[in-house]
């Protein structure tokens, strides 16, 4: 029997086009006019990125790779905020510590870079910015976003490296003073895609039950610390008064 294996190249997406929508929202929030009180926050986050999929079916803290984000947050009320963010970093996993005989035979690995843009709604459970009694609050968030990834030299299927995802998660914010807030956040990203790790059950060059499960899409996660600065007022330079 003669078996021919054909390797297809990835369809290279354009990161600039893939994230133009998020940059427009980013700039729209920045140029929202006069901001009063607790209206606008800008911030950064540092932490780790990891994934779950065919090569790593369970979340493993030790698999985290460096990641970071920048964000702008519009506080619509004490409880509700809208956040636009960009997140980037790297992810990797391998079958080196195989969890079953099929994974051991597969002996696959991946190491990629990833860039994400998202828009989420945050819900704060406590009025941590305005209350005299509390200066911290747990919060939840959910929204929509997209990502682009790179680093696979050869792919096992034809796909686009720009994809949609749904971010959601939660954390805690702590108000240091009226201008500065620190926080801790954990977020999951559910994708509609099964090739972050370049493995799925119909991978053409992975035979003898050494592929994956195409009915179980890949997820990735960000765990990190955040620091944000609040603007009280943005004076209009053309105000005659």
N, C-alpha and C positions, 0 to 999 in steps of 0.2 A: 504494500500500500504506500502511495506517495502522498504526503501531506504538504500543501503549500501554505505558508504563513505570510500574510501580507500586513505590514505595519502602516497605518495611516497617520499622517501628521495632524496635529491639532489645528483647528481653525483659529488663527491668531486674532484676538479682539483688540480694539483700540481703547486703551484706558481712558483717554481724554473724552472720547464719545460716551463711554460707559458711565462716566461720573459727572458729565456736564450738568445733568439734572440736579444732582446733589450740590454742586458748586453754586448753581443759580439760587437754590434755597438758602445756602450758607450766606451768600451775599445779600439776599433779601432780608434775612433776619438781622444782619449787621446794619443795614441801612433803613431800619424800621422807623426812623424819625426820633423824636424826643422820647427818652426813656426816663421814667420816674420810679422812685423807690427801688424795688427789687427787680426791675424789668429784665436786665440782660446780664448773663454770665458768659465768660470765655474761660476755657480750661484745657488742661492736658491730662493724660492718663498714661501710666506705665505698668506693665505687667507681663503676662504670658499668654500665648496662644497654643491650643492643642486641638485635636480632632478625635472623633470616633467614626469608625467605618470598618471596612473589611480587614484592615491590618491591625486595628485596635478597637475591639468591640465595646470596651468599657473606658470611661474617663479615668485617666491616670495622671496625677499631679506631676509626677516626675518627667512626663513627656512634654511639659510646657516649654515653648521656645519664646525668645524675646519678642515683645510687641508693644506698640504705643498708639495713642490716639490724640487728636485735637478736636475740640467741640465748641459750639456756640449754643447756648440754652436761653430761650425766651420763657420767662416765668409769667404765665397767663394769670395765675392766681396763687394763693398760698398752697393749693393742693396740686395744680396741674401745670406742667411745663412741657415745652416742645424743644427737643434737642436734635441738632444736625451735627453729625460727626464723621470724621475720616479716621480709619484705623488701618494700621499696616504691621507686618511682621513676617515671621516664617513659621512653617509647620513641617514636621517630619515624623515618620514611623517606619517600622520594618518588621519582618517576620523573624527577627533574630531570637526573640523570646516567644516562639510560636505557641499558640494556645491549643492547637490540635494537630493531628498528623497531616491534614490537608494544607494548613498554613505552613507547616514545616516543609512540605514538598514544594509549595509555591515559592518560598524564599524571595518574596517581593519587598521593595522598599521605595520610599519617595521622600523628597526634600524640596519644598516649594516656597516661594515668596507669595504673599497675598496682600491685596489692598482693597479696602472695603469703604463704601459710603452708605450712610443710613439716616433715616428720619424716624424718631421714636417719640412717643408720648410718655412722660414720666408722671407717676402719681405719688405724691408725698403724703404719708399718713399723719404727720404732725406739722403744725405751723412753725417750723424750726427757725425761720428767718424773722418772724414778727412777735413770737411769744416771749414773755418774760420768764416763763416757767421751764421751757425746753429749748435746747439749742442743737438737737439732733433729731433725725427722722429716718425710719426705714422707708424705702420706696420700691416700686415696681415699674418696669418699662416694657413697651412692646411697640413694634412699628414695621417698617419695610425697608429693604435696602438691596444693594447689589455688590458683587465683588469680582475682581479679576485676579488671576493667579498665573504664575510662570515658573519655569524650572524643569519641566518635563522635556527631556531631549527627544524621546520617542513615545508615542501614545498607542494605546491598545484599542482605540476606537476613534471615530471622527466626532469631534465635539467642539463647542466654543469655550474658550477659557474666560468668558465673561458671563456670569450667571446671577440670577436673583436669589434672595434668601429672606427669611423672616427672623429678625432679632428679638429676643425677649429675655428678661431676667430681673435682677433686683440688687439692692445694696443698701448702704447706710450713708447718710450725709451728716457731717458735724460742722457747725458754724463756729469757726475760730474767733472771728470778729465780724462786724457788719460787711466787710469787703471780701474776706477770704473764707472758703469752705473746702474741707477735705472730705474724702469719701472712699469707700471700698465697694467694688462692684463685681458681680459675676453674671455673665451673659452667655446665652446659647444662641447659635445661629442654625436654624434648620434650613437645609438647602433642598432644591428639587433636582439634585445632581448626584451621580454615583461615581465620579471619576476624579475627585480630589486626590485620591491615592493611586489613580491610574489602574484600578482593579475593579472589575465587575464580572458577573458570571458568564458574559458572552465575550470576554477578552480573547482575541484570536490567537495570541501566542502563549496562553496559559491553558494547558490541557490536563486531562486526567483528574478532574475535580479540584484543580488548584486555582480556580477563579474565585469569585466572591458571590454576593447576593445582590442582584440588581434591583430587588424589591425593597431594599433597605438603604435609603439615601444617606450620604455622608453628612455629618454635623461638624461644626467647629465652635470653639468656646474662647472667651476672653475673661481672664481673672486679673484684676489690677486695682491700683490705687489712683485716685483722681485729686486734682487740685484746681480750683476755679476762683476767678476774681469777679466780683459783682460791680457793675457800673450803676451809680445812683442817678446821675443826670448826664445827658449828652447835650450841652448847650449848642444852640444854633448859631453859627458864625455870622449870619446875616440878620440877627435879631437887633432891630434898631434900639430896643429898650435896654 
